[in-house]
Amino acid sequence: MPRRAVPRKDPLPDADIHSEGFRQMRQARRGALIEDYVELIADLIEDGNEARQVDIAARLGVAQPTVAKMLARLAAEGLVSRKPYRGVFLTAAGEAVALESRARHQTVEAFLRCLGVSPETARIDAEGIEHHVSAETLDAFRTFIARPR
């Protein structure tokens, strides 16, 4: 028996308003991968290690050639620099992206934990949500987190 769709409670929004949500989602999807790489590079460096291609590949669960292509893209966008026989380093612009991404991630993860989500699930779910959440929603999350319990 085919499943029936849940009926809509509200009418469809105006086409311009409706399309804005999809536009924002496409933009977030394009930036998510860049943010994930830059944030991971910052984490590896802060952990006292160099951000090496092999380590990035292992932590993201992708092949090294995939990482090599993304590192070339990040370098072209001015977010990382590479030194022969050394790891990858963030530029000032890359550090700014990493800090912003990490702050969003921490806020989303803390919010999910406040709702009772387990630490592991909150960490994993925050990894996807952080790229798609608006500034308004993040502010609401921060307000909720700051409330006394």
N, C-alpha and C positions, 0 to 999 in steps of 0.2 A: 504494500500500500504506500503510495507516494506521500511524503510529508507535505503538509500545507504550510504556507508562509504565515508568519504572524501578521495579523492585519495592522495597518498603520493607524496610529492614534491621531496623528496630526496630518494636515494636507502637505503635499510636497512644497518645499520652499520655492521662492522665485528662482528662476534659472541662473541668474547672476550670483545669488547667494549660494545656491547649490554647487555651482561650478567652482566657487572659491574654496570650498572644503576639499574638493578633489585636487585643485591646483596646489594647495598647501601640502597635501599628502604626497604628491609627486615630488615637490621640492624637498620635503623632509626625507623621502626615500633616497634621493640623490646625495644628500649630505650625510646620511647615516653611516655609510661605509667609511667616508673620510673621517668622520668624528670617531668611529670605532678604532681605526688605525692610529690616529693621532693620540687618542686617550691611552691606548695600549702602549705606544712608544713612550709616553710620559711616565706611565706606571713602571715600565721596565727600567727606565733611567733612574727614577726615584728609588727604586728597589736596590740601587747600587750596581746595576749591571748596564752593559751597553744594550741598546735595542738592536739585536742582530736579526737578520732576515730569517734565519732558521728558528729563532725563538718566537718571532712574530707569527710565522706559519704554524708552529706547534700550538700556540695559544689561541689562534683564531680557527684552527682546524682546517686549514687550507694548504694547498701545495706551494712550495717556494716560488715557482714561476708566477703564480697569482700574486704573491707578495711583491715580487720584483716589479711587476707591471704597476701595481698600486703605488709603490715607492717612487717610481719614475713620475707618476701623475702628481703625487704629493710634492715632489721636488719642483716640478714644472709650475705648480700653483704657489710655490714659495713657502710651503709649510714645513719642509724638512730639508736638511742638507746631509750629504753622504760623503764620507771620507774613505779613500781606498784602504782596504784591509782593516777597516774599523766598522763600527755600527752606524746607525742612523741617528741623527740629532735633530731636535726641533728648532725651528727658527722662532723669533719672537711671535710671529703670527701663528705658528703652530702651537706654541705654548698657550696663547690666548684661546684658541679653539679647544685645546685639551682641558683647560681650566673651566671653560663654560660648559663643556660636555660633562665633565666630572660633577660639577655642581648640580646640573639637571638630573644626572643619574642618582646622586645621593639624595636629592629631594624626593624623587619618585620612589626610590627604595625605602626611605624612611616613612613615606606616606603609606605604602603597602604594608610595612611592618606594623604601623599604627592600626591598620584594619585587621590585623591578626594573621597576615600571610606569613608563612614560615620564612626564615632568613634566606634559605637557598632559593625558594621560589620567587621571593621578592627580588633577589639579585638578578635572576634570569629574566623575569618579566620586565624589570626596570630597564634592562638592556635594549628592549624594543620600544618601550613606551617613551623613554627619554628623548628620542629623536622626533616624536610626533606630537608632543604636548606643547600647548601654547604658553606664552608668558602669563596670560591670565590664569590658566589652570594651574601652572606652577605656583603662582602667588596664592591661590586658594589652597593648594597642598601645604604650603609653608604656614599659612594661617591655621590650618587644621592641626598640623604637627605641633605648633607652638601652644595650642590650647592646653590648659591643665586637665589632667585626667581624673 
